[in-house]
Every structure is written in structure tokens, then in C-alpha cells.
Amino acid sequence: MAGDHTRVNQTILLIPGIALVGVFATACALHGINDWRRLRNAQAARTIVAAQLVAPQAGPLLLQREGSALHEWTREMQSRPGVRLVAVHDKAGQIRSIETKSPALAKKAVWSEGVMAGLYSPATWQIEGEDEQIVCGAMVPVFVSSEPAPVGQLTIAFDLKGSESPIASGLLKFYVPLLAVTVLTWWWTNSLLSKRILTPFALLCRRALRPDASLPLDREDQLGDMARAFHKLHEQIDRWRDEAQCLEVKLEKKLESQSRTHLKELREVSRQAELDPLTGLNNRRILDNHLDELVHEHNMQHADMSLIMIDIDNFKNFNDTLGHPAGDELLEFTGKLLRKSVRDRDMVVRLGGDEFAIVLPESTTKEAEAIARRLTALFGQFIKTLPPVRHPPSLSAGVASLYMTNARTGAELIRAADEALYRAKNAGKACVVVARESDAKVGKP
């Protein structure tokens, strides 16, 4: 319990303490800035008055042609205690005489050389010398009784050594009493908050954060009101937690059901995108997506794989003679014939128009050639049942295998089977031609 009260008191000290320290620091800063500005203005006024007092001495010397007297007067003025710089400009702005031991001050005097002309007002400046001593300078016009306008300008700078710091001068008058008031206010605020508000509130909060702790519900003061409010809040939070858990379970079940439905629909859409709508066979997309992978797997396993490219001869003549419905029926029959003549794991594809392809994994050239010849024979028997046409349709096929063509990619295997199909159609159609090794590397002649 003692440790809890200590932590409460530390918290109390932190909150009002930061505020009071901020007020104290702001007041000190504002007071110091005000004193600094007042001191600087007073220093500038004193410097201008001192410069104006000695400026008449430089007037007659400035008008003399010989500059020795002016140089002597400049050295004598600079040698006086507290004087750091003496410089005399003529009315054209050119320096006639300058005495200083500080390069920084000499630069300050030379800065305006050549640009001063006509009547100008007194001005002051302050810089820090090489010995880190603040120097206050003044620039005043030089007059002589015989000339209505200034005959030049005197620049003179004095040490500010011995000037009292505004913060040090106001320390006893303002800052110490303010600090005492701040400490007393802090201590009084700490005692009041700790005794009347924060200690009982911290005790109530510790009990409220433990569900098994008993709250002082029977008290009739503000602490009892807060305890009863915390108790009702705990009950409401328990109800909200139960409702949230039930809602979470329902939401998870609904999301799971919707996810399964959407996944099934997505698979169906993906499957339909790879099917030919007329024949129900795979379209060219599935061949493009999977043939390279199959070729690579068979080459890695040193297994053979075959590809049959099939084309319906004289299909355009048949379609134009008997009409498009008859042509569609012939394509549907060809698709069913190819699908029923191969294994389930074989891939039958309609490439487009009257062109088809059959991918036969783990099949040799002889096995693929036998399938192709059986298909051409069965297709020829079916054509005999149709109405006669002048040039009846037939099947031409080109067969290519990995072993026979040494193909390394799907594109090379397709090129070899296409080349064999091209030779089959040139050989009189209705025949099967097996690809050579060179067919995988070159296209049609």
C-alpha cells in the first residue's frame, strides 16, 4: 500500500510541477529579455553621446590637407581606457584615419567605405571582439562651424566591460521571490490533489481493474457513485463480450460457407475458360499452360511422350455444301471420337476450327501412330454414313514424340508434329506421318 501511495504522489508531483516550472521559466525569460533590451538601448544612447562629444574635435583635423594631426588625434583617442576603435571618414566615405587592435572592428569600420555621402543619422552596433568582450560602437556625423553639411563621419567603439547582466541584476528582486511562490504553490497543490482526489481515485481504479475485487458500493459519497458506475460498466462489458463472441462465431461460419461457395464458383469459371463450348474438349489455353511443364517433367525422368496433331480434310467444302449445322455436328462427333479413343489421363484439345491435338504422356511413337491410324479409320467409316459430297472429309495426322524429335520444349514438340501433319496433307490426305528429328528445329518449308 505504501508503494502505491508513493507512485500516486510521484504522479501528482509531475503534473502540476511541469506546469509551474513552465510558468516560472517563461516569466524569467520575459523579464530577462526586457532587461536586456533596456540595457542595450541605454548602452547605445551612451555610446552615441560619447561619440557626439568628441566628433567636433575631428572636424578641423579632417579638413587639413596633411593627415598627421588627424592620425595623432586618432591614436590618442584610441589609447584612452575602454576605447577599442576610432575611425574617421571623409564626406566621400573614404577612411582618412583608423586606429584599432582588432581586425573584426577594423572590418566593421571599413564595411561602409565609399558609400557614405550627404546627410546621415547616427547609428549604433554591437559585436563580440576576439577576447569575447562585447563592444558597442557608434557612427556619428562630423560637423565644423564653417560647413552646414557634415564633412565626414566618426566611428568609435567602447568596451561594455563591467555592465551588469540583466538576469543577475533581477535575480534578488524578481526571480527568487517568484521561485519561492512557485515552490509553495506546487507543494500546496500536491497536498490537496493527493489527499482529496487522486489517492481515493487511484484506489478505486485498482479495484475496478480486477474483476474479482470488491468495490465500495455502499459508500454515499462521490467515490461510492464512481464505484457503482464502474460496477455497471463491468456488467455491460461482460454482456458486450458475450455478444461479440456469439457474433464472431456466426461470422466465421458465414464467411467459411461463402468462401467454399466462391471457391467452387471460381473453379467452375476457371474450368469453363479452358473448355471449347462446341465440343466440350480442352481449348488451346490449357495446352499453352501445361505442355511445357509436361515436356520438362518427361525429359527429367527420361520418359517418352507423344503429340498427335489432327486436321479434318475438306471440312470447308463439307461445311459449305451441307451447311453450318452439319459442320458443327461433324466437329462434335470428332471431339467425342478423340475423347473416347484415348486414356483418361491423355489431353485432347481443340486448337480452333477443324484442328485438334492429343497429348499422350508416357507413350512412344509407335503407340501414338497406332492411335492416329485407328482414329482416321473410324472417322472414315462415320463419313460413309453421311450424305455424299463431292470431296468427303477425312482425317490427316502428324505424330511426334520426345525420343524421336529430341524436343526440349513444348513449342519444339508442336513444331515437329505440325511439320509431320503438313507432309501428311501434301501426301494426299487421309494419312498419318511420323515426324523426324529435324522437324523440331525448323518450320514449314
C-alpha positions as CSV (number, residue, x, y, z in Angstrom):
1,M,0.0,0.0,0.0
2,A,2.9,2.4,0.8
3,G,4.4,1.8,-2.6
4,D,1.0,2.6,-4.2
5,H,0.8,5.9,-2.4
6,T,4.4,6.7,-3.4
7,R,3.5,6.2,-7.1
8,V,0.4,8.4,-6.7
9,N,2.4,11.2,-5.1
10,Q,5.0,11.0,-7.9
11,T,2.3,11.3,-10.5
12,I,0.8,14.3,-8.6
13,L,4.2,16.0,-8.5
14,L,4.8,15.5,-12.2
15,I,1.5,17.1,-13.5
16,P,1.4,20.5,-11.6
17,G,5.2,20.6,-11.3
18,I,5.7,20.7,-15.1
19,A,3.1,23.4,-15.4
20,L,4.6,25.6,-12.7
21,V,8.1,25.2,-13.9
22,G,7.0,26.2,-17.3
23,V,5.3,29.4,-15.9
24,F,8.5,30.2,-13.9
25,A,10.8,29.7,-16.9
26,T,8.5,31.8,-19.1
27,A,8.4,34.7,-16.6
28,C,12.2,34.6,-16.1
29,A,12.8,34.6,-19.9
30,L,10.4,37.6,-20.5
31,H,11.9,39.6,-17.6
32,G,15.4,38.9,-18.8
33,I,14.6,39.8,-22.4
34,N,13.0,43.1,-21.3
35,D,16.0,44.0,-19.1
36,W,18.4,43.1,-21.9
37,R,16.6,45.3,-24.4
38,R,16.5,48.2,-21.9
39,L,20.3,47.8,-21.1
40,R,21.2,47.7,-24.8
41,N,19.2,50.8,-25.6
42,A,20.9,52.6,-22.7
43,Q,24.3,51.5,-23.9
44,A,23.6,52.6,-27.4
45,A,22.5,56.0,-26.1
46,R,25.6,56.5,-24.0
47,T,27.8,55.5,-26.9
48,I,26.2,58.0,-29.3
49,V,26.5,60.8,-26.7
50,A,30.2,60.0,-26.2
51,A,30.8,59.9,-29.9
52,Q,29.0,63.2,-30.5
53,L,31.1,64.8,-27.7
54,V,34.4,64.0,-29.4
55,A,33.2,64.4,-33.1
56,P,33.8,68.2,-33.1
57,Q,37.5,67.6,-32.3
58,A,37.9,65.6,-35.5
59,G,36.2,68.2,-37.8
60,P,39.0,70.7,-38.2
61,L,41.7,68.0,-38.4
62,L,39.7,66.3,-41.2
63,L,39.8,69.5,-43.3
64,Q,43.6,69.8,-43.1
65,R,45.5,68.6,-46.1
66,E,48.2,66.9,-44.0
67,G,46.8,63.9,-42.2
68,S,49.5,63.7,-39.5
69,A,47.5,65.7,-36.9
70,L,44.4,63.6,-37.6
71,H,46.4,60.4,-37.2
72,E,47.9,61.7,-34.0
73,W,44.4,62.6,-32.6
74,T,43.1,59.1,-33.7
75,R,45.9,57.3,-31.9
76,E,45.5,59.4,-28.7
77,M,41.7,58.8,-28.6
78,Q,42.2,55.0,-29.2
79,S,44.7,54.8,-26.3
80,R,42.2,56.0,-23.8
81,P,40.7,53.4,-21.4
82,G,37.8,51.5,-22.8
83,V,38.2,52.8,-26.4
84,R,38.6,49.9,-28.8
85,L,38.2,51.6,-32.2
86,V,38.5,55.1,-33.7
87,A,37.9,55.7,-37.4
88,V,37.4,58.9,-39.4
89,H,35.7,59.0,-42.8
90,D,35.6,62.0,-45.1
91,K,32.3,63.1,-46.7
92,A,33.0,60.8,-49.7
93,G,33.0,57.8,-47.4
94,Q,36.8,57.1,-47.6
95,I,38.7,56.3,-44.4
96,R,41.1,59.1,-43.6
97,S,42.4,57.6,-40.3
98,I,41.7,54.4,-38.3
99,E,43.2,53.0,-35.1
100,T,42.3,49.6,-33.6
101,K,43.9,46.4,-32.4
102,S,41.0,44.2,-33.5
103,P,40.7,43.0,-37.2
104,A,37.0,42.4,-36.6
105,L,36.5,46.0,-35.6
106,A,38.6,47.3,-38.5
107,K,36.4,45.3,-40.8
108,K,33.3,46.9,-39.2
109,A,34.7,50.4,-39.9
110,V,35.7,49.6,-43.5
111,W,32.4,47.9,-44.3
112,S,30.6,51.2,-45.3
113,E,33.7,52.8,-47.0
114,G,32.9,54.5,-50.3
115,V,29.1,54.6,-49.9
116,M,28.6,57.4,-47.4
117,A,27.5,60.7,-48.9
118,G,25.2,63.6,-47.9
119,L,23.5,63.9,-44.6
120,Y,23.2,60.7,-42.5
121,S,21.8,60.0,-39.0
122,P,23.8,58.5,-36.0
123,A,23.7,54.7,-35.8
124,T,25.0,52.1,-33.3
125,W,26.1,48.5,-33.4
126,Q,27.4,45.8,-31.1
127,I,29.8,42.9,-31.9
128,E,31.9,40.4,-30.0
129,G,35.6,41.0,-30.0
130,E,38.4,38.4,-30.2
131,D,38.6,38.4,-26.4
132,E,34.8,37.5,-26.2
133,Q,34.1,41.0,-24.8
134,I,31.0,42.8,-26.2
135,V,31.9,46.0,-28.0
136,C,29.4,48.8,-28.6
137,G,30.1,51.2,-31.5
138,A,28.5,54.4,-32.9
139,M,28.7,56.2,-36.2
140,V,28.0,59.9,-36.0
141,P,28.4,62.8,-38.5
142,V,31.3,65.3,-38.1
143,F,30.4,69.0,-38.4
144,V,32.5,72.2,-38.4
145,S,31.2,75.7,-37.8
146,S,32.0,76.8,-41.4
147,E,30.2,74.0,-43.2
148,P,26.4,73.5,-43.0
149,A,26.7,69.8,-44.1
150,P,28.7,67.1,-42.4
151,V,32.3,66.9,-43.5
152,G,32.7,63.3,-42.6
153,Q,31.8,60.6,-40.1
154,L,33.4,59.4,-36.9
155,T,33.2,55.7,-35.9
156,I,34.1,54.9,-32.3
157,A,33.6,51.7,-30.2
158,F,33.8,51.2,-26.4
159,D,34.1,48.2,-24.2
160,L,31.0,47.2,-22.3
161,K,33.1,45.6,-19.5
162,G,31.6,46.0,-16.1
163,S,28.0,46.0,-17.5
164,E,25.7,44.1,-15.1
165,S,23.8,41.1,-16.5
166,P,20.1,41.7,-16.6
167,I,19.4,38.3,-15.1
168,A,21.9,38.8,-12.4
169,S,20.6,42.2,-11.6
170,G,17.0,41.0,-11.4
171,L,17.8,37.7,-9.5
172,L,17.2,39.1,-6.0
173,K,14.5,41.5,-7.0
174,F,12.2,39.1,-9.0
175,Y,13.4,35.6,-9.7
176,V,14.0,34.4,-6.1
177,P,10.6,35.6,-4.8
178,L,8.9,34.0,-7.8
179,L,10.7,30.7,-7.2
180,A,9.6,30.7,-3.6
181,V,6.0,31.3,-4.6
182,T,6.2,28.6,-7.3
183,V,7.5,26.0,-4.8
184,L,4.9,26.9,-2.2
185,T,2.1,26.7,-4.8
186,W,3.4,23.3,-6.0
187,W,3.5,21.9,-2.5
188,W,0.0,23.1,-1.7
189,T,-1.4,21.8,-5.0
190,N,0.3,18.4,-4.4
191,S,-1.1,18.0,-0.9
192,L,-4.7,19.0,-2.0
193,L,-4.8,16.7,-5.0
194,S,-3.2,13.8,-3.2
195,K,-5.5,13.9,-0.2
196,R,-8.8,14.8,-1.7
197,I,-8.9,13.4,-5.2
198,L,-6.1,11.3,-6.6
199,T,-5.4,8.8,-3.7
200,P,-9.1,7.7,-3.4
201,F,-9.5,7.7,-7.2
202,A,-6.3,5.5,-7.7
203,L,-7.6,3.1,-5.1
204,L,-10.9,2.8,-6.9
205,C,-9.2,2.3,-10.2
206,R,-7.0,-0.5,-8.9
207,R,-10.1,-2.3,-7.6
208,A,-12.0,-1.7,-10.8
209,L,-9.3,-3.2,-13.0
210,R,-9.5,-6.5,-11.0
211,P,-12.8,-8.3,-11.8
212,D,-12.7,-10.3,-8.5
213,A,-12.0,-7.2,-6.4
214,S,-14.9,-5.7,-4.3
215,L,-15.8,-2.1,-4.9
216,P,-17.1,0.2,-2.2
217,L,-20.6,0.2,-3.5
218,D,-22.2,1.1,-0.1
219,R,-20.4,4.5,0.2
220,E,-22.7,7.5,-0.1
221,D,-20.1,10.0,-1.4
222,Q,-18.7,10.7,-4.8
223,L,-16.4,7.7,-4.5
224,G,-19.4,5.4,-4.0
225,D,-21.1,6.9,-7.0
226,M,-18.0,6.2,-9.1
227,A,-17.8,2.6,-7.7
228,R,-21.4,1.9,-8.7
229,A,-20.8,3.3,-12.1
230,F,-17.7,1.1,-12.5
231,H,-19.8,-1.9,-11.4
232,K,-22.5,-1.2,-14.0
233,L,-19.8,-0.7,-16.6
234,H,-18.3,-4.1,-15.8
235,E,-21.7,-5.8,-16.2
236,Q,-22.2,-4.1,-19.5
237,I,-18.8,-5.0,-20.7
238,D,-19.5,-8.7,-19.8
239,R,-22.6,-8.6,-21.9
240,W,-20.9,-7.0,-24.8
241,R,-18.1,-9.6,-24.6
242,D,-20.6,-12.5,-24.8
243,E,-22.5,-10.9,-27.7
244,A,-19.2,-10.2,-29.5
245,Q,-18.2,-13.9,-29.1
246,C,-21.5,-15.1,-30.5
247,L,-21.3,-12.7,-33.4
248,E,-17.7,-13.8,-34.1
249,V,-18.8,-17.5,-34.3
250,K,-21.7,-16.7,-36.6
251,L,-19.5,-14.5,-38.8
252,E,-16.8,-17.2,-39.1
253,K,-19.3,-19.8,-40.1
254,K,-20.9,-17.5,-42.7
255,L,-17.5,-16.5,-44.1
256,E,-16.5,-20.1,-44.3
257,S,-19.6,-21.1,-46.2
258,Q,-19.3,-18.1,-48.5
259,S,-15.7,-18.9,-49.1
260,R,-16.4,-22.5,-50.1
261,T,-19.2,-21.3,-52.5
262,H,-17.0,-18.7,-54.1
263,L,-14.1,-21.2,-54.4
264,K,-16.4,-23.7,-56.1
265,E,-17.7,-21.0,-58.5
266,L,-14.2,-19.8,-59.2
267,R,-13.0,-23.3,-60.1
268,E,-16.0,-23.7,-62.4
269,V,-15.3,-20.4,-64.1
270,S,-11.7,-21.4,-64.5
271,R,-12.6,-24.7,-65.9
272,Q,-15.1,-23.2,-68.4
273,A,-12.4,-20.8,-69.5
274,E,-10.3,-23.8,-70.6
275,L,-13.1,-25.7,-72.4
276,D,-14.3,-25.4,-76.0
277,P,-18.0,-24.7,-75.9
278,L,-18.9,-26.7,-79.1
279,T,-17.1,-30.0,-78.5
280,G,-16.6,-29.9,-74.7
281,L,-12.8,-30.5,-75.2
282,N,-10.0,-28.5,-73.7
283,N,-9.1,-25.4,-75.7
284,R,-5.7,-24.1,-76.7
285,R,-5.2,-22.3,-73.4
286,I,-4.7,-25.5,-71.4
287,L,-2.2,-26.7,-74.0
288,D,-0.2,-23.4,-73.7
289,N,-0.3,-23.6,-69.9
290,H,0.7,-27.2,-69.3
291,L,2.6,-28.6,-72.3
292,D,6.0,-27.1,-71.4
293,E,5.7,-28.4,-67.9
294,L,4.8,-31.9,-69.2
295,V,7.8,-31.9,-71.6
296,H,10.1,-30.8,-68.8
297,E,8.9,-33.5,-66.4
298,H,9.3,-36.3,-69.1
299,N,12.8,-35.1,-70.1
300,M,13.9,-35.0,-66.4
301,Q,12.5,-38.5,-65.9
302,H,13.9,-39.7,-69.3
303,A,10.4,-40.8,-70.3
304,D,8.8,-40.6,-73.7
305,M,5.7,-38.5,-74.5
306,S,3.9,-38.1,-77.8
307,L,1.8,-35.5,-79.5
308,I,-0.7,-36.0,-82.3
309,M,-1.8,-33.0,-84.5
310,I,-5.1,-33.7,-86.4
311,D,-6.8,-31.8,-89.2
312,I,-10.1,-32.5,-90.9
313,D,-9.5,-32.6,-94.6
314,N,-12.1,-30.9,-96.9
315,F,-14.0,-29.6,-94.0
316,K,-14.7,-26.2,-95.6
317,N,-16.2,-27.9,-98.7
318,F,-18.4,-30.1,-96.4
319,N,-19.5,-27.1,-94.3
320,D,-20.4,-25.0,-97.4
321,T,-22.2,-27.9,-99.1
322,L,-24.3,-29.3,-96.2
323,G,-24.5,-26.1,-94.1
324,H,-23.0,-24.9,-90.8
325,P,-25.3,-27.2,-88.6
326,A,-23.8,-30.3,-90.4
327,G,-20.3,-28.9,-89.9
328,D,-20.9,-28.3,-86.2
329,E,-22.3,-31.9,-85.9
330,L,-19.1,-33.2,-87.6
331,L,-16.9,-31.3,-85.2
332,E,-18.9,-32.6,-82.2
333,F,-18.5,-36.1,-83.4
334,T,-14.8,-35.7,-84.0
335,G,-14.4,-34.4,-80.4
336,K,-16.3,-37.4,-79.0
337,L,-14.3,-39.8,-81.2
338,L,-11.0,-38.4,-80.0
339,R,-12.0,-38.4,-76.3
340,K,-13.3,-42.0,-76.3
341,S,-10.3,-43.3,-78.2
342,V,-7.6,-42.3,-75.6
343,R,-7.0,-42.7,-71.8
344,D,-8.4,-40.5,-69.1
345,R,-5.0,-39.0,-68.4
346,D,-4.5,-38.1,-72.0
347,M,-5.2,-34.5,-73.0
348,V,-7.5,-33.9,-76.0
349,V,-7.5,-30.3,-77.3
350,R,-9.4,-28.4,-80.0
351,L,-6.9,-25.9,-81.3
352,G,-9.5,-24.0,-83.3
353,G,-11.6,-24.5,-86.5
354,D,-11.0,-28.1,-87.7
355,E,-7.7,-28.6,-85.9
356,F,-7.2,-30.9,-82.9
357,A,-4.3,-32.2,-80.8
358,I,-3.9,-35.1,-78.5
359,V,-1.1,-35.2,-75.8
360,L,-0.2,-38.7,-74.8
361,P,2.0,-38.8,-71.6
362,E,4.4,-41.8,-71.3
363,S,3.6,-43.0,-74.9
364,T,6.0,-44.0,-77.6
365,T,5.9,-43.1,-81.3
366,K,4.5,-46.5,-82.3
367,E,1.7,-46.2,-79.7
368,A,0.8,-42.7,-80.9
369,E,0.9,-43.8,-84.5
370,A,-1.4,-46.7,-83.9
371,I,-3.9,-44.4,-82.2
372,A,-3.8,-42.0,-85.0
373,R,-4.4,-44.7,-87.7
374,R,-7.3,-46.1,-85.7
375,L,-8.8,-42.6,-85.5
376,T,-8.5,-42.0,-89.3
377,A,-10.1,-45.4,-90.0
378,L,-13.1,-44.8,-87.6
379,F,-13.6,-41.3,-88.9
380,G,-13.7,-42.7,-92.5
381,Q,-16.4,-45.2,-91.5
382,F,-18.5,-42.5,-89.9
383,I,-18.2,-40.3,-93.1
384,K,-19.8,-43.1,-95.1
385,T,-23.0,-42.8,-93.1
386,L,-23.4,-39.1,-94.0
387,P,-24.9,-37.7,-97.2
388,P,-22.4,-38.0,-100.0
389,V,-20.4,-34.9,-101.1
390,R,-18.0,-34.3,-103.9
391,H,-14.9,-34.3,-101.7
392,P,-15.8,-36.2,-98.5
393,P,-14.0,-35.2,-95.3
394,S,-11.1,-37.3,-93.9
395,L,-8.5,-37.1,-91.1
396,S,-4.8,-36.3,-91.5
397,A,-2.5,-36.7,-88.6
398,G,1.1,-35.8,-87.7
399,V,2.8,-37.7,-84.9
400,A,5.8,-36.5,-82.9
401,S,7.5,-37.8,-79.7
402,L,10.3,-36.6,-77.4
403,Y,12.6,-39.5,-78.2
404,M,12.0,-39.3,-82.0
405,T,12.5,-35.4,-82.3
406,N,14.7,-34.8,-79.2
407,A,12.4,-31.8,-78.4
408,R,13.3,-29.9,-75.3
409,T,10.2,-27.6,-75.1
410,G,6.5,-27.7,-75.9
411,A,7.0,-25.4,-78.8
412,E,9.5,-27.7,-80.4
413,L,7.2,-30.7,-80.0
414,I,4.3,-28.8,-81.5
415,R,6.5,-27.6,-84.4
416,A,7.6,-31.2,-85.1
417,A,4.0,-32.6,-85.1
418,D,2.8,-29.7,-87.3
419,E,5.6,-30.4,-89.8
420,A,4.5,-34.1,-90.0
421,L,0.8,-33.0,-90.4
422,Y,1.9,-30.7,-93.2
423,R,3.6,-33.6,-95.1
424,A,0.5,-35.8,-94.5
425,K,-1.8,-33.3,-96.1
426,N,0.6,-32.9,-99.0
427,A,0.8,-36.7,-99.4
428,G,-2.8,-37.0,-100.4
429,K,-4.7,-36.5,-97.1
430,A,-6.3,-39.2,-95.0
431,C,-3.0,-40.5,-93.8
432,V,-0.6,-40.5,-90.9
433,V,3.0,-39.2,-91.0
434,V,5.6,-39.5,-88.2
435,A,7.9,-36.6,-87.5
436,R,11.7,-36.7,-87.9
437,E,14.3,-35.3,-85.5
438,S,14.9,-32.3,-87.8
439,D,11.2,-31.3,-87.7
440,A,11.5,-29.9,-84.2
441,K,14.1,-27.3,-85.2
442,V,12.6,-25.9,-88.4
443,G,9.2,-24.7,-89.5
444,K,7.3,-25.5,-92.7
445,P,9.2,-25.1,-95.9
